[in-house]
Amino acid sequence: MYVKRHYSLWMTIRWSRKPLIYGMLYSAIIIVFYRMSEVPFTLAWEPISVIGVAVAFYLGFKNNSSYDRTWEARKIWGAIVNDSRKFTTAVLTMLESKDGESNQVLKKEMIYRHIAWMLALKHALRVKKSWEHNEDPKKLKFAPRYCDEYVGGVDAEVKKYLSESEFAYFKTKGNIPSHILKKQSEEIEKMKNDGLISDYKQVWLHQIISSLYDDQGMCERIKNFPLPRQYASTALWINYVFCALIPFGLLNIFEQSQVMFVWLTIPFSGLIIWVFFLMDKIGDYSENPFESAYNDVPISSIARAIEIDLLEMLEEKNTPEPYPVENGFLM
């Protein structure tokens, strides 16, 4: 996610330069043929503008839907922050003090396991899907720290928070985060049987685990169900149709002026085509907020902030550093 006040104009153009370049080349070809032949290339602008209005409405619908998915993803991770703090506070304060030393070990295991759940979920959400963009996360040159994390994979981050036996067990499962929460529930049941928590505390801890399952499920809903392809595809193709007609309509307008004004069709067509494809691209890159791209919800940074917060609650000294903002990006 870009966190400076504005993308620079150059960054915006570089990110969306292909529609601008191709639009101007396409318009130039039409103008050259128009000047070299007697074929009437012009079309009335009125019907083209009607199509443009329809395209603008459809792009607005698509972009609103894409933004809703991104904002929902951010709200879910905000809930993960809150639920993580609630769970850690509950574990640290609600266990009975029958055996202080062993309880401290148990508390640490529970909180470490929760951190492992969060990190495993983060990596699971960034597994590529067929409908996502095929950019290689290892080559996100503006965020090298994140690239190193991605190359390291889930094992490097999760293993240090689990025992060897637990890590080996979870690695055999298809959905590691779900099984970590299941293990947490089993530990809560064991604490109740050992007399470390009361019935009320057991219920409350299970409610927090249930909330974490809800958080995970909502993330998986966004990750595993794309914006319906009929909506995304229709926006793309009607945009192509409209943009293909733009030079013919502008040519009809500019040819009524002096001869040299006909050539103004090229820059104006390129600009209009660029604007419409830029709007489409913004929606396209917003609909998948967990695809390991520059405009994602910054779940790595959020997860690292939670990790630091929970370790500090445990009074640990060696906490990791927060992810820095690299070239304006927070991943």
ZATILUM-490587 format. One record per residue: x, y, z of N, C-alpha, C in turn. Coordinates in steps of 0.2 Angstrom, whole numbers, padded with zeros to 4 digits, always signed. Last residue first. Example, Ala and Ser with C-alpha at 12.3 -4.5 7.8 and 13.67 -1.06 7.14 Angstrom:
2
+0064-0011+0035+0068-0005+0036+0064+0000+0039 +0066-0028+0039+0062-0022+0039+0066-0016+0039 
END
This chain:
331
+0020-0014+0015+0018-0020+0013+0015-0025+0019 +0021+0002+0010+0020-0002+0016+0017-0008+0014 +0030+0014+0000+0026+0008+0001+0026+0004+0008 +0040+0024-0001+0033+0026+0000+0028+0020+0001 +0052+0017-0001+0050+0020-0007+0042+0022-0007 +0046+0008+0013+0051+0008+0008+0048+0011+0001 +0044+0009+0029+0041+0012+0023+0046+0012+0018 +0048-0006+0038+0049+0001+0036+0045+0003+0030 +0041-0016+0050+0042-0015+0043+0043-0008+0042 +0048-0015+0067+0043-0014+0062+0045-0014+0055 +0059-0028+0072+0058-0021+0071+0052-0021+0066 +0055-0040+0086+0057-0038+0079+0056-0031+0077 +0062-0041+0102+0056-0040+0098+0059-0038+0091 +0069-0046+0115+0071-0046+0108+0065-0047+0104 +0062-0045+0127+0066-0040+0125+0068-0040+0118 +0045-0048+0133+0051-0050+0130+0055-0044+0127 +0033-0046+0140+0039-0043+0143+0046-0046+0140 +0022-0050+0134+0025-0055+0137+0032-0053+0141 +0019-0038+0128+0015-0040+0133+0018-0045+0137 +0029-0039+0118+0030-0034+0123+0025-0035+0129 +0023-0048+0110+0029-0050+0113+0031-0045+0119 +0012-0041+0105+0011-0047+0110+0017-0049+0113 +0018-0031+0098+0013-0029+0103+0013-0035+0108 +0024-0038+0088+0028-0034+0092+0024-0033+0099 +0013-0044+0081+0018-0048+0084+0022-0044+0089 +0006-0032+0077+0003-0037+0082+0009-0041+0085 +0016-0028+0067+0014-0023+0073+0011-0027+0079 +0016-0038+0058+0022-0037+0062+0021-0033+0068 +0003-0037+0053+0005-0043+0057+0011-0042+0061 +0004-0025+0047-0001-0026+0052+0001-0032+0057 +0014-0028+0037+0015-0023+0042+0011-0023+0048 +0007-0038+0030+0014-0039+0033+0015-0034+0039 -0004-0032+0025-0005-0036+0031+0002-0038+0034 -0009-0019+0019-0002-0020+0021-0002-0025+0027 -0019-0023+0004-0019-0021+0011-0012-0023+0015 -0010-0018-0011-0013-0023-0006-0014-0019+0001 -0003-0012-0021-0009-0009-0018-0013-0013-0014 +0008-0020-0025+0009-0014-0022+0003-0010-0019 +0004-0037-0021+0005-0032-0025+0006-0025-0021 -0002-0049-0015+0005-0048-0015+0007-0043-0020 -0016-0050-0014-0012-0054-0020-0005-0052-0020 -0026-0046-0007-0021-0050-0003-0017-0054-0009 -0036-0039-0013-0032-0035-0008-0027-0039-0005 -0043-0037-0027-0039-0043-0024-0034-0040-0019 -0047-0025-0032-0052-0031-0031-0049-0037-0027 -0038-0016-0036-0041-0015-0029-0046-0021-0027 -0035-0018-0049-0030-0019-0044-0032-0018-0037 -0046-0014-0055-0044-0021-0056-0039-0023-0051 -0048-0001-0052-0053-0006-0050-0050-0013-0050 -0037+0004-0059-0037+0005-0052-0042+0000-0049 -0040+0001-0072-0035-0003-0069-0035-0002-0062 -0051+0009-0075-0052+0002-0075-0047-0002-0071 -0045+0021-0075-0050+0020-0070-0051+0012-0069 -0036+0019-0085-0033+0020-0079-0038+0019-0073 -0045+0019-0096-0041+0013-0094-0038+0013-0087 -0049+0032-0096-0054+0027-0095-0050+0020-0093 -0037+0039-0098-0041+0041-0092-0045+0035-0091 -0032+0034-0110-0028+0033-0104-0032+0034-0098 -0042+0039-0119-0041+0032-0118-0037+0030-0112 -0040+0053-0117-0046+0050-0115-0046+0043-0114 -0026+0054-0123-0028+0056-0116-0034+0053-0113 -0028+0049-0136-0023+0046-0131-0025+0047-0124 -0036+0059-0141-0038+0052-0140-0034+0048-0135 -0027+0070-0139-0034+0070-0136-0036+0063-0135 -0016+0067-0148-0015+0068-0141-0022+0067-0137 -0024+0065-0161-0020+0060-0158-0019+0061-0150 -0032+0076-0164-0035+0070-0162-0031+0065-0159 -0023+0085-0169-0025+0086-0162-0029+0080-0159 -0024+0084-0182-0018+0081-0179-0019+0081-0171 -0033+0093-0186-0035+0086-0186-0030+0082-0182 -0028+0106-0186-0031+0103-0180-0033+0096-0180 -0023+0108-0198-0018+0106-0193-0022+0103-0187 -0035+0113-0205-0032+0107-0206-0027+0104-0201 -0047+0120-0193-0041+0121-0198-0038+0114-0199 -0062+0111-0190-0058+0117-0189-0052+0117-0195 -0068+0099-0193-0072+0105-0195-0068+0112-0194 -0060+0090-0188-0059+0091-0195-0063+0097-0197 -0063+0089-0175-0057+0093-0176-0057+0094-0184 -0075+0080-0175-0075+0087-0172-0069+0091-0174 -0071+0069-0181-0077+0072-0184-0077+0079-0181 -0061+0065-0173-0059+0067-0179-0065+0071-0183 -0068+0061-0162-0064+0067-0161-0062+0070-0168 -0074+0049-0167-0078+0054-0165-0074+0061-0164 -0062+0042-0170-0067+0043-0175-0071+0049-0173 -0056+0040-0157-0053+0044-0162-0058+0046-0168 -0066+0032-0150-0065+0039-0148-0061+0043-0154 -0068+0019-0153-0072+0023-0157-0070+0031-0155 -0060+0012-0144-0059+0011-0151-0063+0016-0155 -0066+0015-0132-0060+0018-0133-0058+0017-0141 -0078+0007-0132-0078+0014-0132-0072+0017-0134 -0072-0006-0133-0076-0004-0138-0077+0004-0138 -0065-0006-0121-0061-0007-0127-0066-0004-0133 -0075-0005-0112-0070+0000-0112-0067+0000-0118 -0081-0017-0114-0085-0011-0116-0080-0005-0116 -0071-0026-0108-0073-0026-0116-0077-0020-0118 -0071-0022-0095-0065-0022-0099-0067-0021-0106 -0083-0025-0090-0081-0018-0089-0075-0017-0094 -0084-0038-0092-0089-0034-0096-0086-0027-0096 -0075-0043-0083-0074-0044-0090-0078-0039-0094 -0081-0040-0070-0074-0038-0072-0073-0038-0079 -0093-0047-0071-0093-0040-0070-0086-0037-0072 -0089-0060-0073-0094-0057-0078-0094-0049-0078 -0082-0064-0062-0078-0062-0068-0083-0059-0073 -0085-0056-0046-0087-0061-0052-0084-0059-0058 -0070-0055-0037-0076-0051-0040-0078-0055-0046 -0067-0072-0031-0065-0066-0034-0071-0061-0035 -0064-0080-0016-0070-0079-0021-0069-0072-0024 -0053-0081-0008-0055-0087-0012-0061-0086-0017 -0052-0069-0001-0046-0072-0005-0049-0077-0010 -0064-0067+0005-0062-0062+0000-0056-0065-0005 -0065-0079+0013-0070-0077+0008-0068-0072+0003 -0053-0077+0021-0053-0083+0015-0059-0081+0011 -0058-0067+0029-0052-0066+0025-0052-0071+0019 -0068-0073+0035-0070-0068+0031-0064-0066+0027 -0061-0084+0042-0066-0085+0037-0067-0080+0033 -0053-0076+0051-0050-0080+0046-0055-0082+0041 -0064-0070+0059-0059-0066+0056-0055-0070+0050 -0069-0082+0064-0073-0078+0060-0069-0073+0056 -0059-0087+0072-0061-0091+0066-0065-0087+0062 -0059-0076+0081-0053-0077+0077-0055-0082+0071 -0071-0079+0088-0070-0073+0084-0064-0073+0079 -0068-0091+0094-0073-0091+0089-0072-0084+0084 -0058-0086+0103-0056-0091+0097-0061-0091+0092 -0067-0079+0111-0062-0076+0107-0059-0080+0101 -0075-0089+0116-0078-0084+0112-0073-0080+0108 -0066-0096+0123-0068-0099+0117-0072-0094+0113 -0064-0087+0134-0058-0088+0129-0061-0092+0123 -0077-0088+0139-0075-0081+0136-0069-0083+0132 -0077-0101+0144-0082-0099+0139-0080-0092+0135 -0067-0100+0153-0067-0105+0148-0071-0103+0142 -0072-0091+0162-0066-0090+0159-0065-0094+0153 -0083-0099+0167-0084-0093+0164-0078-0091+0160 -0077-0110+0173-0081-0111+0168-0082-0104+0164 -0059-0105+0177-0066-0106+0178-0070-0108+0172 -0043-0112+0175-0048-0107+0173-0055-0110+0175 -0036-0123+0180-0032-0116+0179-0037-0111+0177 -0040-0136+0181-0042-0131+0186-0039-0124+0186 -0038-0145+0171-0033-0144+0176-0034-0139+0182 -0049-0142+0163-0049-0148+0167-0044-0148+0172 -0045-0130+0158-0051-0130+0162-0051-0137+0166 -0034-0133+0151-0033-0128+0156-0039-0129+0161 -0040-0141+0141-0036-0144+0146-0035-0140+0152 -0047-0131+0134-0051-0136+0137-0047-0140+0143 -0037-0124+0129-0041-0121+0134-0045-0126+0138 -0031-0133+0121-0027-0131+0127-0032-0128+0132 -0041-0134+0111-0040-0140+0115-0036-0138+0121 -0040-0121+0106-0046-0123+0109-0045-0130+0113 -0027-0122+0100-0029-0117+0105-0035-0119+0109 -0030-0132+0090-0025-0133+0095-0026-0129+0101 -0038-0124+0082-0041-0130+0085-0036-0132+0091 -0029-0114+0078-0035-0112+0082-0038-0118+0085 -0021-0123+0070-0018-0120+0076-0024-0117+0080 -0030-0127+0060-0028-0132+0065-0024-0129+0071 -0031-0114+0053-0037-0118+0056-0035-0123+0062 -0018-0112+0048-0021-0108+0053-0027-0111+0057 -0016-0123+0039-0013-0123+0045-0016-0118+0050 -0024-0133+0029-0026-0126+0032-0023-0125+0039 -0019-0145+0027-0020-0141+0021-0021-0134+0024 -0005-0152+0037-0012-0150+0036-0013-0145+0030 +0008-0155+0040+0004-0160+0037-0003-0158+0035 +0012-0144+0048+0014-0144+0041+0011-0150+0037 +0007-0147+0061+0003-0142+0057+0005-0142+0049 +0017-0157+0064+0010-0159+0064+0006-0154+0059 +0029-0149+0065+0028-0155+0060+0021-0157+0059 +0025-0140+0075+0026-0138+0068+0026-0143+0063 +0024-0149+0086+0018-0145+0083+0019-0143+0076 +0037-0153+0087+0032-0158+0086+0026-0154+0083 +0044-0141+0089+0046-0145+0083+0040-0150+0082 +0033-0128+0094+0038-0133+0096+0039-0137+0089 +0033-0111+0087+0030-0118+0088+0035-0123+0090 +0040-0100+0083+0034-0099+0088+0031-0106+0090 +0048-0103+0073+0051-0101+0079+0046-0100+0084 +0040-0106+0062+0043-0111+0065+0046-0109+0072 +0035-0095+0055+0031-0098+0060+0034-0103+0064 +0045-0090+0047+0042-0085+0052+0038-0089+0057 +0049-0100+0039+0054-0096+0042+0051-0092+0048 +0038-0106+0033+0041-0109+0038+0046-0105+0042 +0033-0097+0024+0029-0097+0030+0033-0101+0035 +0047-0088+0015+0041-0092+0016+0038-0093+0023 +0057-0081+0010+0058-0085+0016+0053-0090+0017 +0052-0073+0000+0056-0079-0002+0057-0084+0004 +0045-0064+0008+0041-0069+0004+0045-0075+0002 +0055-0057+0015+0051-0061+0019+0047-0066+0014 +0061-0051+0003+0065-0056+0007+0060-0061+0012 +0051-0043+0000+0053-0048-0005+0057-0054-0001 +0051-0034+0010+0045-0038+0009+0047-0044+0005 +0063-0027+0008+0062-0031+0014+0056-0036+0013 +0060-0021-0005+0065-0027-0004+0064-0031+0002 +0050-0014-0013+0049-0016-0006+0054-0022-0005 +0052-0011-0026+0051-0005-0022+0051-0007-0015 +0052-0023-0033+0059-0019-0032+0058-0013-0027 +0046-0037-0032+0043-0030-0030+0049-0026-0028 +0049-0050-0035+0052-0045-0039+0049-0038-0038 +0042-0059-0028+0049-0059-0027+0053-0053-0031 +0029-0059-0033+0031-0055-0027+0038-0054-0026 +0026-0056-0050+0030-0060-0046+0032-0056-0039 +0010-0055-0057+0016-0051-0055+0020-0056-0049 -0002-0059-0062+0003-0064-0062+0010-0060-0060 -0017-0055-0053-0012-0053-0057-0006-0058-0056 -0029-0068-0050-0025-0063-0048-0020-0061-0053 -0036-0080-0054-0039-0074-0056-0035-0067-0054 -0028-0090-0048-0028-0090-0055-0031-0083-0058 -0019-0085-0034-0025-0087-0037-0025-0086-0044 -0005-0087-0023-0008-0084-0029-0014-0088-0031 -0005-0083-0006-0004-0089-0011-0008-0086-0017 -0008-0075+0004-0004-0072-0001-0002-0078-0006 -0015-0081+0014-0018-0076+0010-0015-0074+0004 -0005-0088+0020-0010-0092+0017-0014-0087+0012 +0003-0078+0027+0006-0082+0021+0000-0085+0017 -0007-0075+0037-0004-0070+0032-0001-0073+0026 -0008-0087+0043-0014-0084+0040-0012-0079+0035 +0004-0088+0049+0002-0093+0045-0004-0090+0040 +0004-0077+0058+0008-0077+0052+0007-0082+0047 -0007-0081+0066-0008-0075+0063-0003-0075+0057 -0002-0093+0072-0008-0093+0068-0008-0086+0064 +0009-0088+0079+0010-0092+0073+0004-0093+0069 +0003-0080+0089+0007-0077+0084+0008-0081+0078 -0003-0091+0095-0007-0086+0092-0003-0082+0087 +0009-0097+0100+0005-0101+0096+0000-0096+0092 +0013-0088+0109+0017-0089+0104+0013-0093+0098 +0002-0089+0118+0003-0083+0115+0008-0084+0109 +0004-0102+0123-0002-0100+0120-0001-0094+0116 +0017-0101+0128+0015-0106+0123+0009-0104+0119 +0015-0092+0139+0020-0090+0133+0018-0095+0127 +0007-0099+0147+0005-0092+0144+0009-0091+0138 +0015-0109+0151+0009-0111+0147+0007-0104+0144 +0025-0103+0158+0027-0106+0152+0021-0108+0147 +0017-0098+0168+0021-0093+0164+0023-0097+0157 +0013-0110+0174+0008-0105+0171+0011-0101+0166 +0025-0114+0180+0022-0118+0174+0017-0114+0170 +0027-0104+0189+0032-0105+0184+0029-0108+0178 +0015-0104+0198+0017-0098+0194+0021-0099+0188 +0002-0113+0201+0009-0115+0199+0012-0109+0195 -0009-0107+0203-0008-0112+0207+0000-0114+0206 -0017-0094+0199-0010-0095+0201-0008-0101+0205 -0027-0096+0184-0026-0096+0191-0019-0097+0193 -0027-0084+0170-0026-0091+0173-0025-0091+0181 -0030-0072+0166-0036-0075+0169-0034-0082+0171 -0019-0064+0161-0022-0062+0167-0028-0067+0170 -0015-0069+0149-0010-0067+0154-0013-0065+0161 -0026-0072+0142-0022-0078+0144-0017-0075+0149 -0032-0059+0140-0035-0064+0144-0031-0070+0146 -0022-0053+0132-0023-0050+0139-0027-0056+0143 -0023-0061+0121-0017-0061+0125-0018-0058+0132 -0036-0058+0116-0034-0065+0118-0028-0065+0122 -0035-0044+0114-0040-0047+0119-0038-0054+0121 -0026-0044+0104-0024-0041+0110-0029-0043+0116 -0033-0051+0094-0026-0053+0096-0025-0050+0103 -0044-0043+0092-0045-0050+0095-0038-0052+0097 -0038-0031+0086-0041-0031+0093-0042-0038+0096 -0032-0037+0075-0028-0033+0079-0031-0033+0086 -0043-0042+0068-0038-0047+0071-0033-0043+0076 -0050-0030+0065-0053-0035+0070-0048-0040+0073 -0041-0026+0055-0042-0022+0061-0045-0026+0067 -0043-0035+0046-0037-0036+0049-0037-0031+0055 -0056-0031+0043-0055-0038+0045-0049-0038+0049 -0054-0019+0037-0058-0019+0043-0057-0026+0046 -0047-0023+0025-0043-0019+0030-0047-0019+0037 -0057-0030+0019-0051-0033+0021-0047-0029+0026 -0066-0019+0016-0068-0025+0021-0062-0028+0023 -0058-0012+0007-0060-0009+0014-0062-0014+0019 -0058-0021-0004-0052-0019+0000-0053-0016+0007 -0071-0022-0007-0068-0028-0005-0061-0026-0001 -0075-0009-0010-0078-0012-0004-0074-0018-0002 -0067-0007-0021-0065-0003-0015-0068-0006-0009 -0074-0015-0030-0067-0017-0028-0065-0013-0022 -0087-0008-0030-0086-0015-0028-0079-0017-0026 -0082+0004-0036-0085+0004-0029-0085-0003-0026 -0078+0000-0048-0073+0002-0044-0076+0003-0037 -0090-0005-0054-0084-0009-0053-0079-0007-0048 -0097+0007-0055-0099+0002-0051-0094-0003-0049 -0088+0015-0063-0090+0017-0056-0092+0011-0052 -0089+0007-0075-0083+0008-0071-0084+0010-0064 -0103+0010-0078-0101+0003-0076-0094+0003-0073 -0102+0024-0080-0106+0021-0075-0104+0014-0073 -0093+0024-0091-0092+0028-0085-0096+0025-0079 -0101+0017-0100-0095+0014-0098-0093+0017-0091 -0111+0026-0102-0113+0020-0100-0106+0016-0097 -0104+0037-0107-0108+0038-0101-0109+0031-0098 -0100+0031-0119-0095+0034-0114-0098+0034-0107 -0111+0030-0127-0108+0024-0124-0103+0026-0119 -0114+0044-0128-0119+0039-0125-0115+0033-0122 -0103+0047-0136-0103+0050-0130-0108+0046-0125 -0106+0041-0148-0100+0038-0144-0101+0041-0137 -0117+0048-0152-0118+0041-0150-0112+0038-0146 -0110+0061-0154-0116+0060-0149-0117+0053-0147 -0101+0062-0164-0098+0061-0157-0104+0059-0152 -0101+0053-0179-0104+0058-0175-0102+0056-0168 -0085+0049-0187-0092+0046-0184-0094+0052-0180 -0074+0047-0201-0077+0051-0195-0084+0048-0193 -0068+0043-0212-0066+0040-0206-0070+0042-0200 -0071+0040-0228-0073+0044-0223-0072+0041-0216 -0057+0039-0239-0062+0035-0235-0064+0040-0229 -0047+0044-0246-0053+0047-0247-0059+0044-0243 -0031+0044-0238-0036+0041-0242-0042+0045-0242 -0022+0050-0230-0019+0047-0236-0025+0044-0240 -0028+0055-0219-0025+0060-0223-0023+0057-0230 -0033+0042-0213-0037+0048-0215-0034+0053-0220 -0021+0036-0210-0025+0033-0216-0030+0038-0218 -0017+0045-0200-0013+0044-0206-0017+0041-0212 -0027+0043-0191-0026+0050-0194-0022+0049-0200 -0025+0029-0187-0031+0032-0190-0031+0038-0194 -0012+0030-0182-0013+0026-0187-0020+0028-0191 -0015+0038-0171-0010+0041-0176-0011+0037-0182 -0023+0030-0163-0025+0036-0165-0021+0039-0171 -0013+0021-0159-0019+0019-0163-0022+0025-0166 -0004+0028-0152-0002+0025-0158-0008+0023-0163 -0012+0032-0141-0009+0038-0146-0007+0034-0153 -0015+0020-0136-0020+0024-0138-0018+0030-0143 -0002+0015-0132-0006+0012-0137-0012+0016-0140 +0001+0025-0122+0005+0024-0128+0001+0021-0134 -0009+0023-0113-0008+0030-0116-0004+0029-0122 -0009+0010-0110-0015+0013-0113-0014+0019-0116 +0005+0010-0104+0003+0006-0110-0003+0009-0113 +0006+0017-0092+0008+0020-0098+0006+0016-0104 +0003+0016-0078-0003+0015-0083-0001+0017-0090 +0015+0018-0071+0011+0012-0070+0005+0010-0075 +0019+0030-0077+0023+0024-0078+0019+0017-0076 +0009+0038-0072+0010+0037-0079+0014+0031-0081 +0011+0037-0058+0005+0036-0061+0005+0034-0068 +0024+0042-0057+0023+0035-0055+0016+0033-0058 +0022+0055-0062+0027+0051-0066+0025+0043-0064 +0014+0061-0052+0012+0060-0059+0016+0055-0063 +0015+0051-0037+0018+0057-0041+0015+0055-0048 +0002+0048-0025+0007+0046-0031+0009+0051-0035 +0002+0058-0010+0000+0057-0017+0005+0052-0021 +0007+0055+0003+0000+0059+0002-0002+0058-0005 +0012+0038+0005+0013+0045+0005+0007+0048+0003 +0009+0025+0005+0007+0028+0011+0009+0036+0011 +0003+0011-0004+0006+0017-0005+0004+0022+0001 +0004-0006+0000+0000+0000+0000+0004+0006+0000 
END
